[in-house]
Amino acid sequence: MSDPADRRRSTRVEVLGKIQGQAVTVDVTVLVREISLGGMSIDTPKPFKVGSACDFFLTLGDGAGVELLGKVVYSRATVEDGRTFYVSGIQFIDRDDRDPGNPVGGLIQKVS
């Protein structure tokens, strides 16, 4: 079986600590680990249901923000330094990842 990273259409940018936000649909704070034009990896205090859709509002330290809709493709518990949190993979929905003017592209440019 091939590595999931090999199947990605867009390169992911590591942004841990630079982008935070809210999973609006379930009212959960998120910390973005990595982001690409097609999706993101997030840390949350609660798990997400795989296959569910969720609205996200992401913000940078300068106050710039973007609203996104994503589908949960995985969610797994992780323990670091005695703290349990959940790492989830989100695939953006209804986003043309070839459009250089899309809001995710602008967010990625600001953090990279």
Gaussian input, Z-matrix of N, CA and C with variables (Angstrom, degrees):
# hf/3-21g

backbone

0 1
 N
 C     1     B1
 C     2     B2     1     A1
 N     3     B3     2     A2     1     D1
 C     4     B4     3     A3     2     D2
 C     5     B5     4     A4     3     D3
 N     6     B6     5     A5     4     D4
 C     7     B7     6     A6     5     D5
 C     8     B8     7     A7     6     D6
 N     9     B9     8     A8     7     D7
 C    10    B10     9     A9     8     D8
 C    11    B11    10    A10     9     D9
 N    12    B12    11    A11    10    D10
 C    13    B13    12    A12    11    D11
 C    14    B14    13    A13    12    D12
 N    15    B15    14    A14    13    D13
 C    16    B16    15    A15    14    D14
 C    17    B17    16    A16    15    D15
 N    18    B18    17    A17    16    D16
 C    19    B19    18    A18    17    D17
 C    20    B20    19    A19    18    D18
 N    21    B21    20    A20    19    D19
 C    22    B22    21    A21    20    D20
 C    23    B23    22    A22    21    D21
 N    24    B24    23    A23    22    D22
 C    25    B25    24    A24    23    D23
 C    26    B26    25    A25    24    D24
 N    27    B27    26    A26    25    D25
 C    28    B28    27    A27    26    D26
 C    29    B29    28    A28    27    D27
 N    30    B30    29    A29    28    D28
 C    31    B31    30    A30    29    D29
 C    32    B32    31    A31    30    D30
 N    33    B33    32    A32    31    D31
 C    34    B34    33    A33    32    D32
 C    35    B35    34    A34    33    D33
 N    36    B36    35    A35    34    D34
 C    37    B37    36    A36    35    D35
 C    38    B38    37    A37    36    D36
 N    39    B39    38    A38    37    D37
 C    40    B40    39    A39    38    D38
 C    41    B41    40    A40    39    D39
 N    42    B42    41    A41    40    D40
 C    43    B43    42    A42    41    D41
 C    44    B44    43    A43    42    D42
 N    45    B45    44    A44    43    D43
 C    46    B46    45    A45    44    D44
 C    47    B47    46    A46    45    D45
 N    48    B48    47    A47    46    D46
 C    49    B49    48    A48    47    D47
 C    50    B50    49    A49    48    D48
 N    51    B51    50    A50    49    D49
 C    52    B52    51    A51    50    D50
 C    53    B53    52    A52    51    D51
 N    54    B54    53    A53    52    D52
 C    55    B55    54    A54    53    D53
 C    56    B56    55    A55    54    D54
 N    57    B57    56    A56    55    D55
 C    58    B58    57    A57    56    D56
 C    59    B59    58    A58    57    D57
 N    60    B60    59    A59    58    D58
 C    61    B61    60    A60    59    D59
 C    62    B62    61    A61    60    D60
 N    63    B63    62    A62    61    D61
 C    64    B64    63    A63    62    D62
 C    65    B65    64    A64    63    D63
 N    66    B66    65    A65    64    D64
 C    67    B67    66    A66    65    D65
 C    68    B68    67    A67    66    D66
 N    69    B69    68    A68    67    D67
 C    70    B70    69    A69    68    D68
 C    71    B71    70    A70    69    D69
 N    72    B72    71    A71    70    D70
 C    73    B73    72    A72    71    D71
 C    74    B74    73    A73    72    D72
 N    75    B75    74    A74    73    D73
 C    76    B76    75    A75    74    D74
 C    77    B77    76    A76    75    D75
 N    78    B78    77    A77    76    D76
 C    79    B79    78    A78    77    D77
 C    80    B80    79    A79    78    D78
 N    81    B81    80    A80    79    D79
 C    82    B82    81    A81    80    D80
 C    83    B83    82    A82    81    D81
 N    84    B84    83    A83    82    D82
 C    85    B85    84    A84    83    D83
 C    86    B86    85    A85    84    D84
 N    87    B87    86    A86    85    D85
 C    88    B88    87    A87    86    D86
 C    89    B89    88    A88    87    D87
 N    90    B90    89    A89    88    D88
 C    91    B91    90    A90    89    D89
 C    92    B92    91    A91    90    D90
 N    93    B93    92    A92    91    D91
 C    94    B94    93    A93    92    D92
 C    95    B95    94    A94    93    D93
 N    96    B96    95    A95    94    D94
 C    97    B97    96    A96    95    D95
 C    98    B98    97    A97    96    D96
 N    99    B99    98    A98    97    D97
 C   100   B100    99    A99    98    D98
 C   101   B101   100   A100    99    D99
 N   102   B102   101   A101   100   D100
 C   103   B103   102   A102   101   D101
 C   104   B104   103   A103   102   D102
 N   105   B105   104   A104   103   D103
 C   106   B106   105   A105   104   D104
 C   107   B107   106   A106   105   D105
 N   108   B108   107   A107   106   D106
 C   109   B109   108   A108   107   D107
 C   110   B110   109   A109   108   D108
 N   111   B111   110   A110   109   D109
 C   112   B112   111   A111   110   D110
 C   113   B113   112   A112   111   D111
 N   114   B114   113   A113   112   D112
 C   115   B115   114   A114   113   D113
 C   116   B116   115   A115   114   D114
 N   117   B117   116   A116   115   D115
 C   118   B118   117   A117   116   D116
 C   119   B119   118   A118   117   D117
 N   120   B120   119   A119   118   D118
 C   121   B121   120   A120   119   D119
 C   122   B122   121   A121   120   D120
 N   123   B123   122   A122   121   D121
 C   124   B124   123   A123   122   D122
 C   125   B125   124   A124   123   D123
 N   126   B126   125   A125   124   D124
 C   127   B127   126   A126   125   D125
 C   128   B128   127   A127   126   D126
 N   129   B129   128   A128   127   D127
 C   130   B130   129   A129   128   D128
 C   131   B131   130   A130   129   D129
 N   132   B132   131   A131   130   D130
 C   133   B133   132   A132   131   D131
 C   134   B134   133   A133   132   D132
 N   135   B135   134   A134   133   D133
 C   136   B136   135   A135   134   D134
 C   137   B137   136   A136   135   D135
 N   138   B138   137   A137   136   D136
 C   139   B139   138   A138   137   D137
 C   140   B140   139   A139   138   D138
 N   141   B141   140   A140   139   D139
 C   142   B142   141   A141   140   D140
 C   143   B143   142   A142   141   D141
 N   144   B144   143   A143   142   D142
 C   145   B145   144   A144   143   D143
 C   146   B146   145   A145   144   D144
 N   147   B147   146   A146   145   D145
 C   148   B148   147   A147   146   D146
 C   149   B149   148   A148   147   D147
 N   150   B150   149   A149   148   D148
 C   151   B151   150   A150   149   D149
 C   152   B152   151   A151   150   D150
 N   153   B153   152   A152   151   D151
 C   154   B154   153   A153   152   D152
 C   155   B155   154   A154   153   D153
 N   156   B156   155   A155   154   D154
 C   157   B157   156   A156   155   D155
 C   158   B158   157   A157   156   D156
 N   159   B159   158   A158   157   D157
 C   160   B160   159   A159   158   D158
 C   161   B161   160   A160   159   D159
 N   162   B162   161   A161   160   D160
 C   163   B163   162   A162   161   D161
 C   164   B164   163   A163   162   D162
 N   165   B165   164   A164   163   D163
 C   166   B166   165   A165   164   D164
 C   167   B167   166   A166   165   D165
 N   168   B168   167   A167   166   D166
 C   169   B169   168   A168   167   D167
 C   170   B170   169   A169   168   D168
 N   171   B171   170   A170   169   D169
 C   172   B172   171   A171   170   D170
 C   173   B173   172   A172   171   D171
 N   174   B174   173   A173   172   D172
 C   175   B175   174   A174   173   D173
 C   176   B176   175   A175   174   D174
 N   177   B177   176   A176   175   D175
 C   178   B178   177   A177   176   D176
 C   179   B179   178   A178   177   D177
 N   180   B180   179   A179   178   D178
 C   181   B181   180   A180   179   D179
 C   182   B182   181   A181   180   D180
 N   183   B183   182   A182   181   D181
 C   184   B184   183   A183   182   D182
 C   185   B185   184   A184   183   D183
 N   186   B186   185   A185   184   D184
 C   187   B187   186   A186   185   D185
 C   188   B188   187   A187   186   D186
 N   189   B189   188   A188   187   D187
 C   190   B190   189   A189   188   D188
 C   191   B191   190   A190   189   D189
 N   192   B192   191   A191   190   D190
 C   193   B193   192   A192   191   D191
 C   194   B194   193   A193   192   D192
 N   195   B195   194   A194   193   D193
 C   196   B196   195   A195   194   D194
 C   197   B197   196   A196   195   D195
 N   198   B198   197   A197   196   D196
 C   199   B199   198   A198   197   D197
 C   200   B200   199   A199   198   D198
 N   201   B201   200   A200   199   D199
 C   202   B202   201   A201   200   D200
 C   203   B203   202   A202   201   D201
 N   204   B204   203   A203   202   D202
 C   205   B205   204   A204   203   D203
 C   206   B206   205   A205   204   D204
 N   207   B207   206   A206   205   D205
 C   208   B208   207   A207   206   D206
 C   209   B209   208   A208   207   D207
 N   210   B210   209   A209   208   D208
 C   211   B211   210   A210   209   D209
 C   212   B212   211   A211   210   D210
 N   213   B213   212   A212   211   D211
 C   214   B214   213   A213   212   D212
 C   215   B215   214   A214   213   D213
 N   216   B216   215   A215   214   D214
 C   217   B217   216   A216   215   D215
 C   218   B218   217   A217   216   D216
 N   219   B219   218   A218   217   D217
 C   220   B220   219   A219   218   D218
 C   221   B221   220   A220   219   D219
 N   222   B222   221   A221   220   D220
 C   223   B223   222   A222   221   D221
 C   224   B224   223   A223   222   D222
 N   225   B225   224   A224   223   D223
 C   226   B226   225   A225   224   D224
 C   227   B227   226   A226   225   D225
 N   228   B228   227   A227   226   D226
 C   229   B229   228   A228   227   D227
 C   230   B230   229   A229   228   D228
 N   231   B231   230   A230   229   D229
 C   232   B232   231   A231   230   D230
 C   233   B233   232   A232   231   D231
 N   234   B234   233   A233   232   D232
 C   235   B235   234   A234   233   D233
 C   236   B236   235   A235   234   D234
 N   237   B237   236   A236   235   D235
 C   238   B238   237   A237   236   D236
 C   239   B239   238   A238   237   D237
 N   240   B240   239   A239   238   D238
 C   241   B241   240   A240   239   D239
 C   242   B242   241   A241   240   D240
 N   243   B243   242   A242   241   D241
 C   244   B244   243   A243   242   D242
 C   245   B245   244   A244   243   D243
 N   246   B246   245   A245   244   D244
 C   247   B247   246   A246   245   D245
 C   248   B248   247   A247   246   D246
 N   249   B249   248   A248   247   D247
 C   250   B250   249   A249   248   D248
 C   251   B251   250   A250   249   D249
 N   252   B252   251   A251   250   D250
 C   253   B253   252   A252   251   D251
 C   254   B254   253   A253   252   D252
 N   255   B255   254   A254   253   D253
 C   256   B256   255   A255   254   D254
 C   257   B257   256   A256   255   D255
 N   258   B258   257   A257   256   D256
 C   259   B259   258   A258   257   D257
 C   260   B260   259   A259   258   D258
 N   261   B261   260   A260   259   D259
 C   262   B262   261   A261   260   D260
 C   263   B263   262   A262   261   D261
 N   264   B264   263   A263   262   D262
 C   265   B265   264   A264   263   D263
 C   266   B266   265   A265   264   D264
 N   267   B267   266   A266   265   D265
 C   268   B268   267   A267   266   D266
 C   269   B269   268   A268   267   D267
 N   270   B270   269   A269   268   D268
 C   271   B271   270   A270   269   D269
 C   272   B272   271   A271   270   D270
 N   273   B273   272   A272   271   D271
 C   274   B274   273   A273   272   D272
 C   275   B275   274   A274   273   D273
 N   276   B276   275   A275   274   D274
 C   277   B277   276   A276   275   D275
 C   278   B278   277   A277   276   D276
 N   279   B279   278   A278   277   D277
 C   280   B280   279   A279   278   D278
 C   281   B281   280   A280   279   D279
 N   282   B282   281   A281   280   D280
 C   283   B283   282   A282   281   D281
 C   284   B284   283   A283   282   D282
 N   285   B285   284   A284   283   D283
 C   286   B286   285   A285   284   D284
 C   287   B287   286   A286   285   D285
 N   288   B288   287   A287   286   D286
 C   289   B289   288   A288   287   D287
 C   290   B290   289   A289   288   D288
 N   291   B291   290   A290   289   D289
 C   292   B292   291   A291   290   D290
 C   293   B293   292   A292   291   D291
 N   294   B294   293   A293   292   D292
 C   295   B295   294   A294   293   D293
 C   296   B296   295   A295   294   D294
 N   297   B297   296   A296   295   D295
 C   298   B298   297   A297   296   D296
 C   299   B299   298   A298   297   D297
 N   300   B300   299   A299   298   D298
 C   301   B301   300   A300   299   D299
 C   302   B302   301   A301   300   D300
 N   303   B303   302   A302   301   D301
 C   304   B304   303   A303   302   D302
 C   305   B305   304   A304   303   D303
 N   306   B306   305   A305   304   D304
 C   307   B307   306   A306   305   D305
 C   308   B308   307   A307   306   D306
 N   309   B309   308   A308   307   D307
 C   310   B310   309   A309   308   D308
 C   311   B311   310   A310   309   D309
 N   312   B312   311   A311   310   D310
 C   313   B313   312   A312   311   D311
 C   314   B314   313   A313   312   D312
 N   315   B315   314   A314   313   D313
 C   316   B316   315   A315   314   D314
 C   317   B317   316   A316   315   D315
 N   318   B318   317   A317   316   D316
 C   319   B319   318   A318   317   D317
 C   320   B320   319   A319   318   D318
 N   321   B321   320   A320   319   D319
 C   322   B322   321   A321   320   D320
 C   323   B323   322   A322   321   D321
 N   324   B324   323   A323   322   D322
 C   325   B325   324   A324   323   D323
 C   326   B326   325   A325   324   D324
 N   327   B327   326   A326   325   D325
 C   328   B328   327   A327   326   D326
 C   329   B329   328   A328   327   D327
 N   330   B330   329   A329   328   D328
 C   331   B331   330   A330   329   D329
 C   332   B332   331   A331   330   D330
 N   333   B333   332   A332   331   D331
 C   334   B334   333   A333   332   D332
 C   335   B335   334   A334   333   D333

   B1=1.4457
   B2=1.5216
   B3=1.3139
   B4=1.4583
   B5=1.5258
   B6=1.3067
   B7=1.4598
   B8=1.5221
   B9=1.3783
   B10=1.4651
   B11=1.5246
   B12=1.3263
   B13=1.4660
   B14=1.5238
   B15=1.3385
   B16=1.4607
   B17=1.5260
   B18=1.3426
   B19=1.4570
   B20=1.5194
   B21=1.3060
   B22=1.4582
   B23=1.5136
   B24=1.3363
   B25=1.4661
   B26=1.5162
   B27=1.3348
   B28=1.4556
   B29=1.5249
   B30=1.3173
   B31=1.4476
   B32=1.5081
   B33=1.3382
   B34=1.4553
   B35=1.5164
   B36=1.3345
   B37=1.4569
   B38=1.5243
   B39=1.3418
   B40=1.4593
   B41=1.5212
   B42=1.3448
   B43=1.4643
   B44=1.5221
   B45=1.3164
   B46=1.4646
   B47=1.5226
   B48=1.3168
   B49=1.4561
   B50=1.5158
   B51=1.3282
   B52=1.4646
   B53=1.5238
   B54=1.3272
   B55=1.4679
   B56=1.5265
   B57=1.3085
   B58=1.4542
   B59=1.5161
   B60=1.2995
   B61=1.4478
   B62=1.4936
   B63=1.3191
   B64=1.4488
   B65=1.5152
   B66=1.3297
   B67=1.4601
   B68=1.5187
   B69=1.3154
   B70=1.4569
   B71=1.5257
   B72=1.3090
   B73=1.4596
   B74=1.5255
   B75=1.3459
   B76=1.4680
   B77=1.5223
   B78=1.3439
   B79=1.4583
   B80=1.5359
   B81=1.3252
   B82=1.4612
   B83=1.5240
   B84=1.3240
   B85=1.4572
   B86=1.5208
   B87=1.3469
   B88=1.4648
   B89=1.5248
   B90=1.3201
   B91=1.4535
   B92=1.5253
   B93=1.3167
   B94=1.4621
   B95=1.5297
   B96=1.3296
   B97=1.4694
   B98=1.5304
   B99=1.3327
   B100=1.4697
   B101=1.5162
   B102=1.3436
   B103=1.4619
   B104=1.5213
   B105=1.3015
   B106=1.4654
   B107=1.5172
   B108=1.3024
   B109=1.4637
   B110=1.5258
   B111=1.3303
   B112=1.4589
   B113=1.5080
   B114=1.3463
   B115=1.4526
   B116=1.5144
   B117=1.3354
   B118=1.4586
   B119=1.5239
   B120=1.3138
   B121=1.4565
   B122=1.5264
   B123=1.3443
   B124=1.4598
   B125=1.5247
   B126=1.3389
   B127=1.4602
   B128=1.5142
   B129=1.3428
   B130=1.4629
   B131=1.5282
   B132=1.3251
   B133=1.4631
   B134=1.5299
   B135=1.3400
   B136=1.4606
   B137=1.5276
   B138=1.3447
   B139=1.4666
   B140=1.5245
   B141=1.3285
   B142=1.4609
   B143=1.5190
   B144=1.3223
   B145=1.4628
   B146=1.5258
   B147=1.3259
   B148=1.4641
   B149=1.5281
   B150=1.3410
   B151=1.4530
   B152=1.5214
   B153=1.3304
   B154=1.4642
   B155=1.5245
   B156=1.3202
   B157=1.4636
   B158=1.5212
   B159=1.3258
   B160=1.4556
   B161=1.5289
   B162=1.3217
   B163=1.4577
   B164=1.5195
   B165=1.3235
   B166=1.4564
   B167=1.5181
   B168=1.3229
   B169=1.4554
   B170=1.5176
   B171=1.3387
   B172=1.4629
   B173=1.5198
   B174=1.3395
   B175=1.4570
   B176=1.5180
   B177=1.3323
   B178=1.4575
   B179=1.5186
   B180=1.3249
   B181=1.4541
   B182=1.5134
   B183=1.3415
   B184=1.4724
   B185=1.5306
   B186=1.3287
   B187=1.4550
   B188=1.5184
   B189=1.3412
   B190=1.4651
   B191=1.5268
   B192=1.3234
   B193=1.4523
   B194=1.5141
   B195=1.3308
   B196=1.4502
   B197=1.5307
   B198=1.3368
   B199=1.4596
   B200=1.5181
   B201=1.3308
   B202=1.4558
   B203=1.5250
   B204=1.3077
   B205=1.4585
   B206=1.5178
   B207=1.3270
   B208=1.4561
   B209=1.5111
   B210=1.3355
   B211=1.4606
   B212=1.5221
   B213=1.3274
   B214=1.4596
   B215=1.5337
   B216=1.3437
   B217=1.4662
   B218=1.5259
   B219=1.3322
   B220=1.4700
   B221=1.5230
   B222=1.3342
   B223=1.4648
   B224=1.5156
   B225=1.3404
   B226=1.4665
   B227=1.5269
   B228=1.3249
   B229=1.4634
   B230=1.5255
   B231=1.3299
   B232=1.4569
   B233=1.5262
   B234=1.3314
   B235=1.4602
   B236=1.5211
   B237=1.3345
   B238=1.4629
   B239=1.5182
   B240=1.3199
   B241=1.4610
   B242=1.5262
   B243=1.3326
   B244=1.4576
   B245=1.5231
   B246=1.3162
   B247=1.4610
   B248=1.5227
   B249=1.3285
   B250=1.4635
   B251=1.5246
   B252=1.3265
   B253=1.4590
   B254=1.5213
   B255=1.3041
   B256=1.4600
   B257=1.5195
   B258=1.3277
   B259=1.4618
   B260=1.5205
   B261=1.3274
   B262=1.4670
   B263=1.5204
   B264=1.3077
   B265=1.4632
   B266=1.5154
   B267=1.3232
   B268=1.4640
   B269=1.5239
   B270=1.3180
   B271=1.4627
   B272=1.5232
   B273=1.3416
   B274=1.4542
   B275=1.5219
   B276=1.3304
   B277=1.4630
   B278=1.5256
   B279=1.3303
   B280=1.4638
   B281=1.5207
   B282=1.2864
   B283=1.4598
   B284=1.5202
   B285=1.3037
   B286=1.4606
   B287=1.5231
   B288=1.3485
   B289=1.4699
   B290=1.5261
   B291=1.3149
   B292=1.4702
   B293=1.5232
   B294=1.3407
   B295=1.4635
   B296=1.5242
   B297=1.3365
   B298=1.4565
   B299=1.5176
   B300=1.3305
   B301=1.4529
   B302=1.5186
   B303=1.3440
   B304=1.4541
   B305=1.5281
   B306=1.3518
   B307=1.4587
   B308=1.5237
   B309=1.3198
   B310=1.4568
   B311=1.5259
   B312=1.3299
   B313=1.4593
   B314=1.5165
   B315=1.3265
   B316=1.4585
   B317=1.5102
   B318=1.3253
   B319=1.4556
   B320=1.5248
   B321=1.3393
   B322=1.4598
   B323=1.5306
   B324=1.3126
   B325=1.4799
   B326=1.5192
   B327=1.3206
   B328=1.4565
   B329=1.5248
   B330=1.3284
   B331=1.4667
   B332=1.5176
   B333=1.3209
   B334=1.4708
   B335=1.5277
   A1=108.34
   A2=117.22
   A3=120.89
   A4=111.03
   A5=115.07
   A6=123.11
   A7=108.38
   A8=118.74
   A9=120.40
   A10=112.57
   A11=117.83
   A12=120.47
   A13=110.84
   A14=117.23
   A15=121.23
   A16=111.86
   A17=117.52
   A18=121.29
   A19=112.14
   A20=118.46
   A21=121.38
   A22=110.53
   A23=115.09
   A24=120.10
   A25=111.45
   A26=116.80
   A27=121.26
   A28=110.14
   A29=116.42
   A30=121.89
   A31=109.65
   A32=116.25
   A33=120.67
   A34=110.08
   A35=115.06
   A36=122.73
   A37=107.32
   A38=117.15
   A39=120.35
   A40=108.95
   A41=116.46
   A42=120.94
   A43=112.45
   A44=117.85
   A45=121.50
   A46=111.22
   A47=115.32
   A48=121.48
   A49=114.35
   A50=118.87
   A51=121.51
   A52=112.93
   A53=116.82
   A54=120.93
   A55=108.54
   A56=115.72
   A57=121.97
   A58=107.55
   A59=115.98
   A60=117.16
   A61=113.37
   A62=113.26
   A63=121.77
   A64=109.22
   A65=115.73
   A66=120.76
   A67=104.15
   A68=116.26
   A69=122.84
   A70=111.73
   A71=117.22
   A72=122.36
   A73=112.20
   A74=117.12
   A75=120.99
   A76=112.26
   A77=118.30
   A78=124.58
   A79=111.93
   A80=115.39
   A81=122.52
   A82=108.91
   A83=116.16
   A84=121.54
   A85=109.46
   A86=117.26
   A87=121.59
   A88=109.88
   A89=114.98
   A90=122.91
   A91=106.09
   A92=117.78
   A93=121.57
   A94=109.52
   A95=115.92
   A96=122.42
   A97=109.80
   A98=115.03
   A99=123.01
   A100=107.44
   A101=115.14
   A102=119.18
   A103=109.25
   A104=115.88
   A105=122.40
   A106=107.00
   A107=117.00
   A108=120.27
   A109=111.54
   A110=117.68
   A111=120.86
   A112=116.02
   A113=117.93
   A114=118.72
   A115=112.47
   A116=115.27
   A117=119.86
   A118=110.15
   A119=114.30
   A120=123.03
   A121=105.95
   A122=116.73
   A123=120.13
   A124=111.88
   A125=115.89
   A126=123.93
   A127=107.51
   A128=116.45
   A129=121.10
   A130=109.06
   A131=117.40
   A132=119.84
   A133=112.97
   A134=117.63
   A135=122.57
   A136=109.10
   A137=117.22
   A138=119.17
   A139=111.43
   A140=114.52
   A141=121.56
   A142=108.47
   A143=116.75
   A144=121.36
   A145=108.57
   A146=116.16
   A147=121.37
   A148=108.93
   A149=115.26
   A150=121.78
   A151=113.65
   A152=116.75
   A153=119.24
   A154=110.82
   A155=115.75
   A156=122.31
   A157=108.09
   A158=115.85
   A159=120.37
   A160=109.93
   A161=116.28
   A162=121.75
   A163=108.38
   A164=116.58
   A165=122.61
   A166=109.49
   A167=116.48
   A168=122.00
   A169=106.07
   A170=116.66
   A171=122.47
   A172=109.95
   A173=116.31
   A174=120.73
   A175=111.31
   A176=114.33
   A177=122.65
   A178=108.43
   A179=116.45
   A180=121.32
   A181=113.44
   A182=117.15
   A183=120.35
   A184=112.72
   A185=116.54
   A186=120.59
   A187=114.73
   A188=117.53
   A189=120.47
   A190=108.66
   A191=116.56
   A192=119.58
   A193=112.45
   A194=114.64
   A195=120.96
   A196=108.47
   A197=115.41
   A198=121.44
   A199=108.84
   A200=116.37
   A201=121.84
   A202=110.11
   A203=115.94
   A204=122.15
   A205=106.77
   A206=116.17
   A207=119.23
   A208=112.46
   A209=114.98
   A210=122.66
   A211=107.94
   A212=116.99
   A213=122.59
   A214=108.64
   A215=116.32
   A216=119.79
   A217=111.80
   A218=117.89
   A219=121.53
   A220=108.63
   A221=115.60
   A222=122.11
   A223=106.84
   A224=116.54
   A225=119.77
   A226=110.61
   A227=114.87
   A228=121.19
   A229=109.76
   A230=115.30
   A231=122.61
   A232=107.39
   A233=116.06
   A234=120.60
   A235=108.18
   A236=116.18
   A237=122.08
   A238=108.05
   A239=116.81
   A240=121.74
   A241=111.76
   A242=116.72
   A243=121.89
   A244=114.69
   A245=117.77
   A246=122.38
   A247=109.50
   A248=117.47
   A249=122.20
   A250=109.26
   A251=115.71
   A252=121.93
   A253=107.00
   A254=116.56
   A255=121.35
   A256=109.96
   A257=115.00
   A258=121.93
   A259=106.17
   A260=115.91
   A261=120.67
   A262=110.15
   A263=115.36
   A264=122.32
   A265=109.18
   A266=115.49
   A267=121.60
   A268=109.13
   A269=116.21
   A270=121.78
   A271=107.06
   A272=116.86
   A273=119.72
   A274=109.98
   A275=115.53
   A276=123.23
   A277=108.99
   A278=116.22
   A279=122.41
   A280=112.56
   A281=116.33
   A282=120.80
   A283=107.31
   A284=117.59
   A285=120.88
   A286=106.97
   A287=116.34
   A288=119.50
   A289=112.91
   A290=117.94
   A291=119.86
   A292=111.49
   A293=117.41
   A294=122.00
   A295=109.41
   A296=118.20
   A297=119.78
   A298=113.29
   A299=118.11
   A300=121.25
   A301=113.31
   A302=118.00
   A303=117.91
   A304=109.92
   A305=117.67
   A306=120.79
   A307=114.22
   A308=118.87
   A309=120.38
   A310=109.61
   A311=117.37
   A312=120.97
   A313=111.55
   A314=117.23
   A315=121.23
   A316=112.40
   A317=116.84
   A318=122.11
   A319=110.62
   A320=116.25
   A321=120.77
   A322=110.89
   A323=117.23
   A324=120.16
   A325=110.96
   A326=117.67
   A327=120.27
   A328=113.20
   A329=118.21
   A330=120.81
   A331=113.77
   A332=117.97
   A333=118.79
   A334=111.77
   D1=139.85
   D2=-176.73
   D3=-80.22
   D4=157.86
   D5=177.58
   D6=-66.74
   D7=132.87
   D8=179.82
   D9=-57.43
   D10=-30.58
   D11=179.26
   D12=-62.96
   D13=-29.59
   D14=179.38
   D15=-69.03
   D16=-21.87
   D17=-177.08
   D18=-89.02
   D19=-9.37
   D20=-178.77
   D21=-69.30
   D22=138.29
   D23=177.41
   D24=-86.36
   D25=-22.84
   D26=-176.43
   D27=-122.43
   D28=141.37
   D29=177.90
   D30=-69.84
   D31=136.16
   D32=178.13
   D33=-89.26
   D34=144.91
   D35=178.29
   D36=-113.22
   D37=126.24
   D38=177.85
   D39=-74.63
   D40=125.72
   D41=-175.40
   D42=-134.53
   D43=18.13
   D44=-174.71
   D45=-48.74
   D46=121.26
   D47=179.42
   D48=92.60
   D49=-12.40
   D50=-177.91
   D51=-95.70
   D52=-27.50
   D53=-179.72
   D54=-124.54
   D55=126.25
   D56=175.53
   D57=-125.47
   D58=171.42
   D59=178.40
   D60=179.27
   D61=-159.96
   D62=-175.76
   D63=-137.08
   D64=133.92
   D65=168.23
   D66=-84.51
   D67=96.11
   D68=-170.47
   D69=-60.58
   D70=-42.48
   D71=-175.55
   D72=-58.73
   D73=-37.10
   D74=-176.28
   D75=-115.23
   D76=5.95
   D77=178.20
   D78=52.24
   D79=58.18
   D80=179.29
   D81=-127.90
   D82=134.77
   D83=175.84
   D84=-72.34
   D85=138.39
   D86=179.04
   D87=-125.32
   D88=148.38
   D89=172.58
   D90=-120.48
   D91=120.48
   D92=-176.82
   D93=-80.35
   D94=126.37
   D95=178.23
   D96=-87.41
   D97=-50.81
   D98=-179.10
   D99=-141.12
   D100=153.22
   D101=177.63
   D102=-146.14
   D103=147.62
   D104=174.01
   D105=-139.64
   D106=178.99
   D107=177.28
   D108=-65.95
   D109=-21.28
   D110=-176.56
   D111=-103.04
   D112=-13.06
   D113=-177.88
   D114=177.92
   D115=-172.73
   D116=-179.28
   D117=-154.52
   D118=161.63
   D119=173.70
   D120=-114.05
   D121=130.59
   D122=-175.31
   D123=-129.68
   D124=156.05
   D125=170.72
   D126=-105.71
   D127=136.61
   D128=177.20
   D129=-142.95
   D130=158.26
   D131=177.13
   D132=-77.69
   D133=-12.58
   D134=-178.89
   D135=-129.63
   D136=152.34
   D137=176.91
   D138=-76.10
   D139=158.99
   D140=173.41
   D141=-108.09
   D142=152.42
   D143=176.57
   D144=-81.41
   D145=121.91
   D146=179.45
   D147=-60.36
   D148=134.32
   D149=-179.57
   D150=93.93
   D151=-13.60
   D152=-179.23
   D153=-79.20
   D154=155.65
   D155=176.28
   D156=-103.54
   D157=148.04
   D158=-177.03
   D159=-148.52
   D160=142.04
   D161=172.74
   D162=-88.01
   D163=136.12
   D164=179.16
   D165=-123.06
   D166=144.62
   D167=169.83
   D168=-122.62
   D169=113.96
   D170=-176.82
   D171=-107.09
   D172=142.75
   D173=-179.79
   D174=-133.90
   D175=151.16
   D176=173.38
   D177=-100.78
   D178=169.45
   D179=178.40
   D180=-60.02
   D181=-27.03
   D182=-179.25
   D183=-83.99
   D184=3.72
   D185=178.67
   D186=91.99
   D187=-9.42
   D188=177.91
   D189=-64.10
   D190=137.35
   D191=-178.53
   D192=-140.68
   D193=164.32
   D194=179.87
   D195=-149.09
   D196=141.85
   D197=175.61
   D198=-100.55
   D199=135.39
   D200=-176.90
   D201=-138.67
   D202=153.67
   D203=172.93
   D204=-113.57
   D205=132.26
   D206=-178.79
   D207=-139.27
   D208=159.01
   D209=176.57
   D210=-112.30
   D211=134.15
   D212=-179.09
   D213=-77.52
   D214=121.43
   D215=179.66
   D216=-103.63
   D217=-21.25
   D218=171.26
   D219=-159.72
   D220=157.31
   D221=175.48
   D222=-154.61
   D223=122.05
   D224=-176.89
   D225=-139.28
   D226=146.80
   D227=178.50
   D228=-73.86
   D229=142.16
   D230=178.50
   D231=-136.55
   D232=140.61
   D233=177.43
   D234=-120.47
   D235=124.78
   D236=175.55
   D237=-136.85
   D238=130.82
   D239=179.00
   D240=52.67
   D241=38.30
   D242=178.14
   D243=75.94
   D244=3.16
   D245=-179.61
   D246=-104.90
   D247=129.59
   D248=177.06
   D249=-97.75
   D250=130.13
   D251=174.62
   D252=-144.70
   D253=177.07
   D254=-175.93
   D255=-121.17
   D256=133.60
   D257=175.75
   D258=-105.01
   D259=124.61
   D260=-177.58
   D261=-127.06
   D262=144.13
   D263=175.32
   D264=-100.06
   D265=128.98
   D266=-177.31
   D267=-119.74
   D268=128.56
   D269=175.32
   D270=-102.45
   D271=124.97
   D272=-179.65
   D273=-68.09
   D274=142.24
   D275=-179.14
   D276=-109.53
   D277=144.82
   D278=177.07
   D279=56.45
   D280=40.73
   D281=179.53
   D282=-125.85
   D283=123.21
   D284=176.09
   D285=-83.60
   D286=100.19
   D287=-175.13
   D288=-70.70
   D289=-1.68
   D290=174.65
   D291=-92.94
   D292=-7.15
   D293=-178.53
   D294=-83.48
   D295=108.79
   D296=-177.01
   D297=-67.26
   D298=-14.21
   D299=-179.52
   D300=-93.71
   D301=5.68
   D302=-177.80
   D303=-71.00
   D304=154.49
   D305=-173.70
   D306=-62.79
   D307=-29.02
   D308=178.21
   D309=-66.32
   D310=-40.75
   D311=179.07
   D312=-59.58
   D313=-41.64
   D314=177.59
   D315=-64.15
   D316=-39.61
   D317=178.30
   D318=-64.73
   D319=-44.40
   D320=179.85
   D321=-63.34
   D322=-40.96
   D323=178.74
   D324=-60.66
   D325=-38.17
   D326=-178.19
   D327=-69.04
   D328=-30.54
   D329=-176.75
   D330=-97.37
   D331=-10.97
   D332=-177.68
   D333=-103.31

